[in-house]
């Protein structure tokens, strides 16, 4: 029986670590919160800080979870905005890539498709504006400022020490949640 319990705990720990990685990947995919707060100098790499307080790491993990949920909702809203305009997500992405490559990238598209694309872009930009404010609010509600959140994110990506500390914090939080009676 003891071997079985150890195996369950190992699988649970593996799941928890994967969840943290998914949460952090979702936050990274947001495109960086620095652009929302202030545009950093692209020539200057941020300084790697590794000495975070435990309460900052706890706040970071909790905020990251909220950010992930907001992003998932925003992705769904963006996909719906594209579909509402009469385009498939695949077609929209193809058109976006063509536009990114060249200013004239959409000239091969029909006027109707171009109009649908432009309307979808406008809706997506509105969603992004709204979600940016919601994400900032979710982070600060957890008692962490945007700059510290970004520093921890950068450290997670570049420091095994911070990565290990965050993994430990997530594990503790998961164990606390598992110990609480379900309502």
DRENVEX-568963 format. One record per residue (C-alpha): residue number from 1; residue in one letter; x, y, z. Coordinates in steps of 0.1 Angstrom, whole numbers, plus 5000, padded with zeros to 4 digits. Last residue first. Layout:
<sites>
<seq = NUM	type = A	east = X	north = Y	up = Z>
...
</sites>
This chain:
<sites>
<seq = 183	type = X	east = 4826	north = 5225	up = 4997>
<seq = 182	type = X	east = 4858	north = 5205	up = 4996>
<seq = 181	type = X	east = 4876	north = 5201	up = 5029>
<seq = 180	type = X	east = 4911	north = 5217	up = 5028>
<seq = 179	type = X	east = 4940	north = 5193	up = 5028>
<seq = 178	type = X	east = 4942	north = 5192	up = 4990>
<seq = 177	type = X	east = 4942	north = 5230	up = 4988>
<seq = 176	type = X	east = 4971	north = 5231	up = 5013>
<seq = 175	type = X	east = 4989	north = 5204	up = 4993>
<seq = 174	type = X	east = 4985	north = 5224	up = 4961>
<seq = 173	type = X	east = 4998	north = 5255	up = 4978>
<seq = 172	type = X	east = 5028	north = 5237	up = 4991>
<seq = 171	type = X	east = 5035	north = 5222	up = 4957>
<seq = 170	type = X	east = 5032	north = 5256	up = 4941>
<seq = 169	type = X	east = 5057	north = 5270	up = 4966>
<seq = 168	type = X	east = 5081	north = 5242	up = 4959>
<seq = 167	type = X	east = 5079	north = 5247	up = 4921>
<seq = 166	type = X	east = 5085	north = 5284	up = 4927>
<seq = 165	type = X	east = 5116	north = 5278	up = 4948>
<seq = 164	type = X	east = 5129	north = 5254	up = 4922>
<seq = 163	type = X	east = 5124	north = 5278	up = 4894>
<seq = 162	type = X	east = 5140	north = 5306	up = 4915>
<seq = 161	type = X	east = 5172	north = 5285	up = 4920>
<seq = 160	type = X	east = 5172	north = 5272	up = 4884>
<seq = 159	type = X	east = 5173	north = 5308	up = 4872>
<seq = 158	type = X	east = 5165	north = 5320	up = 4837>
<seq = 157	type = X	east = 5128	north = 5315	up = 4829>
<seq = 156	type = X	east = 5117	north = 5316	up = 4866>
<seq = 155	type = X	east = 5139	north = 5347	up = 4870>
<seq = 154	type = X	east = 5122	north = 5365	up = 4842>
<seq = 153	type = X	east = 5088	north = 5357	up = 4856>
<seq = 152	type = X	east = 5099	north = 5367	up = 4891>
<seq = 151	type = X	east = 5111	north = 5400	up = 4877>
<seq = 150	type = X	east = 5079	north = 5405	up = 4858>
<seq = 149	type = X	east = 5058	north = 5399	up = 4889>
<seq = 148	type = X	east = 5081	north = 5423	up = 4909>
<seq = 147	type = X	east = 5075	north = 5450	up = 4883>
<seq = 146	type = X	east = 5038	north = 5444	up = 4882>
<seq = 145	type = X	east = 5033	north = 5448	up = 4919>
<seq = 144	type = X	east = 5024	north = 5419	up = 4942>
<seq = 143	type = X	east = 4996	north = 5418	up = 4967>
<seq = 142	type = X	east = 4973	north = 5392	up = 4950>
<seq = 141	type = X	east = 4950	north = 5420	up = 4939>
<seq = 140	type = X	east = 4980	north = 5436	up = 4921>
<seq = 139	type = X	east = 4983	north = 5407	up = 4898>
<seq = 138	type = X	east = 4945	north = 5404	up = 4891>
<seq = 137	type = X	east = 4943	north = 5442	up = 4885>
<seq = 136	type = X	east = 4972	north = 5440	up = 4860>
<seq = 135	type = X	east = 4955	north = 5411	up = 4842>
<seq = 134	type = X	east = 4922	north = 5429	up = 4841>
<seq = 133	type = X	east = 4938	north = 5460	up = 4826>
<seq = 132	type = X	east = 4955	north = 5440	up = 4799>
<seq = 131	type = X	east = 4923	north = 5420	up = 4793>
<seq = 130	type = X	east = 4904	north = 5451	up = 4784>
<seq = 129	type = X	east = 4930	north = 5464	up = 4760>
<seq = 128	type = X	east = 4934	north = 5430	up = 4745>
<seq = 127	type = X	east = 4896	north = 5426	up = 4740>
<seq = 126	type = X	east = 4895	north = 5460	up = 4723>
<seq = 125	type = X	east = 4925	north = 5450	up = 4701>
<seq = 124	type = X	east = 4906	north = 5418	up = 4692>
<seq = 123	type = X	east = 4875	north = 5437	up = 4682>
<seq = 122	type = X	east = 4895	north = 5460	up = 4659>
<seq = 121	type = X	east = 4914	north = 5431	up = 4644>
<seq = 120	type = X	east = 4880	north = 5413	up = 4637>
<seq = 119	type = X	east = 4867	north = 5444	up = 4619>
<seq = 118	type = X	east = 4899	north = 5446	up = 4598>
<seq = 117	type = X	east = 4897	north = 5409	up = 4589>
<seq = 116	type = X	east = 4860	north = 5411	up = 4580>
<seq = 115	type = X	east = 4867	north = 5442	up = 4558>
<seq = 114	type = X	east = 4897	north = 5424	up = 4542>
<seq = 113	type = X	east = 4875	north = 5393	up = 4536>
<seq = 112	type = X	east = 4848	north = 5415	up = 4519>
<seq = 111	type = X	east = 4874	north = 5433	up = 4497>
<seq = 110	type = X	east = 4886	north = 5399	up = 4485>
<seq = 109	type = X	east = 4921	north = 5389	up = 4495>
<seq = 108	type = X	east = 4951	north = 5391	up = 4472>
<seq = 107	type = X	east = 4959	north = 5426	up = 4484>
<seq = 106	type = X	east = 4962	north = 5413	up = 4520>
<seq = 105	type = X	east = 4999	north = 5412	up = 4522>
<seq = 104	type = X	east = 5004	north = 5447	up = 4508>
<seq = 103	type = X	east = 5019	north = 5459	up = 4541>
<seq = 102	type = X	east = 5041	north = 5429	up = 4539>
<seq = 101	type = X	east = 5051	north = 5400	up = 4561>
<seq = 100	type = X	east = 5028	north = 5409	up = 4590>
<seq = 99	type = X	east = 4999	north = 5413	up = 4566>
<seq = 98	type = X	east = 5004	north = 5378	up = 4552>
<seq = 97	type = X	east = 5007	north = 5364	up = 4588>
<seq = 96	type = X	east = 4975	north = 5381	up = 4598>
<seq = 95	type = X	east = 4957	north = 5368	up = 4567>
<seq = 94	type = X	east = 4968	north = 5332	up = 4575>
<seq = 93	type = X	east = 4958	north = 5337	up = 4611>
<seq = 92	type = X	east = 4923	north = 5350	up = 4601>
<seq = 91	type = X	east = 4919	north = 5321	up = 4577>
<seq = 90	type = X	east = 4928	north = 5296	up = 4605>
<seq = 89	type = X	east = 4905	north = 5313	up = 4630>
<seq = 88	type = X	east = 4877	north = 5310	up = 4605>
<seq = 87	type = X	east = 4862	north = 5343	up = 4592>
<seq = 86	type = X	east = 4827	north = 5355	up = 4593>
<seq = 85	type = X	east = 4831	north = 5385	up = 4616>
<seq = 84	type = X	east = 4815	north = 5366	up = 4645>
<seq = 83	type = X	east = 4841	north = 5339	up = 4639>
<seq = 82	type = X	east = 4870	north = 5364	up = 4645>
<seq = 81	type = X	east = 4853	north = 5378	up = 4676>
<seq = 80	type = X	east = 4846	north = 5343	up = 4688>
<seq = 79	type = X	east = 4883	north = 5334	up = 4685>
<seq = 78	type = X	east = 4891	north = 5366	up = 4704>
<seq = 77	type = X	east = 4866	north = 5359	up = 4732>
<seq = 76	type = X	east = 4880	north = 5323	up = 4735>
<seq = 75	type = X	east = 4915	north = 5337	up = 4738>
<seq = 74	type = X	east = 4904	north = 5362	up = 4763>
<seq = 73	type = X	east = 4888	north = 5336	up = 4785>
<seq = 72	type = X	east = 4920	north = 5315	up = 4784>
<seq = 71	type = X	east = 4940	north = 5346	up = 4792>
<seq = 70	type = X	east = 4919	north = 5355	up = 4822>
<seq = 69	type = X	east = 4922	north = 5320	up = 4836>
<seq = 68	type = X	east = 4960	north = 5320	up = 4831>
<seq = 67	type = X	east = 4962	north = 5354	up = 4847>
<seq = 66	type = X	east = 4943	north = 5341	up = 4878>
<seq = 65	type = X	east = 4968	north = 5312	up = 4881>
<seq = 64	type = X	east = 4997	north = 5335	up = 4876>
<seq = 63	type = X	east = 4984	north = 5358	up = 4904>
<seq = 62	type = X	east = 4983	north = 5328	up = 4928>
<seq = 61	type = X	east = 5018	north = 5317	up = 4918>
<seq = 60	type = X	east = 5032	north = 5353	up = 4920>
<seq = 59	type = X	east = 5015	north = 5360	up = 4954>
<seq = 58	type = X	east = 5032	north = 5328	up = 4968>
<seq = 57	type = X	east = 5065	north = 5339	up = 4953>
<seq = 56	type = X	east = 5062	north = 5374	up = 4968>
<seq = 55	type = X	east = 5052	north = 5359	up = 5002>
<seq = 54	type = X	east = 5084	north = 5337	up = 5001>
<seq = 53	type = X	east = 5105	north = 5367	up = 4997>
<seq = 52	type = X	east = 5125	north = 5370	up = 4964>
<seq = 51	type = X	east = 5163	north = 5368	up = 4962>
<seq = 50	type = X	east = 5170	north = 5357	up = 4926>
<seq = 49	type = X	east = 5171	north = 5389	up = 4907>
<seq = 48	type = X	east = 5184	north = 5387	up = 4871>
<seq = 47	type = X	east = 5188	north = 5422	up = 4857>
<seq = 46	type = X	east = 5167	north = 5429	up = 4826>
<seq = 45	type = X	east = 5185	north = 5427	up = 4793>
<seq = 44	type = X	east = 5192	north = 5461	up = 4778>
<seq = 43	type = X	east = 5190	north = 5466	up = 4740>
<seq = 42	type = X	east = 5152	north = 5463	up = 4740>
<seq = 41	type = X	east = 5149	north = 5493	up = 4764>
<seq = 40	type = X	east = 5118	north = 5485	up = 4784>
<seq = 39	type = X	east = 5083	north = 5497	up = 4773>
<seq = 38	type = X	east = 5063	north = 5505	up = 4803>
<seq = 37	type = X	east = 5035	north = 5488	up = 4823>
<seq = 36	type = X	east = 5016	north = 5472	up = 4794>
<seq = 35	type = X	east = 5047	north = 5464	up = 4773>
<seq = 34	type = X	east = 5064	north = 5450	up = 4804>
<seq = 33	type = X	east = 5035	north = 5425	up = 4808>
<seq = 32	type = X	east = 5051	north = 5403	up = 4783>
<seq = 31	type = X	east = 5035	north = 5389	up = 4752>
<seq = 30	type = X	east = 5007	north = 5371	up = 4769>
<seq = 29	type = X	east = 5026	north = 5340	up = 4758>
<seq = 28	type = X	east = 5048	north = 5343	up = 4789>
<seq = 27	type = X	east = 5017	north = 5343	up = 4811>
<seq = 26	type = X	east = 5004	north = 5312	up = 4794>
<seq = 25	type = X	east = 5038	north = 5296	up = 4797>
<seq = 24	type = X	east = 5039	north = 5304	up = 4834>
<seq = 23	type = X	east = 5005	north = 5287	up = 4840>
<seq = 22	type = X	east = 5015	north = 5257	up = 4818>
<seq = 21	type = X	east = 5048	north = 5253	up = 4837>
<seq = 20	type = X	east = 5030	north = 5256	up = 4870>
<seq = 19	type = X	east = 5005	north = 5229	up = 4859>
<seq = 18	type = X	east = 5033	north = 5206	up = 4848>
<seq = 17	type = X	east = 5049	north = 5209	up = 4882>
<seq = 16	type = X	east = 5016	north = 5201	up = 4899>
<seq = 15	type = X	east = 5011	north = 5171	up = 4877>
<seq = 14	type = X	east = 5046	north = 5157	up = 4884>
<seq = 13	type = X	east = 5039	north = 5162	up = 4922>
<seq = 12	type = X	east = 5006	north = 5144	up = 4918>
<seq = 11	type = X	east = 5022	north = 5115	up = 4899>
<seq = 10	type = X	east = 5049	north = 5112	up = 4926>
<seq = 9	type = X	east = 5023	north = 5114	up = 4953>
<seq = 8	type = X	east = 5003	north = 5086	up = 4936>
<seq = 7	type = X	east = 5034	north = 5065	up = 4933>
<seq = 6	type = X	east = 5043	north = 5070	up = 4969>
<seq = 5	type = X	east = 5007	north = 5060	up = 4979>
<seq = 4	type = X	east = 5010	north = 5028	up = 4958>
<seq = 3	type = X	east = 5044	north = 5019	up = 4973>
<seq = 2	type = X	east = 5029	north = 5024	up = 5008>
<seq = 1	type = X	east = 5000	north = 5000	up = 5000>
</sites>
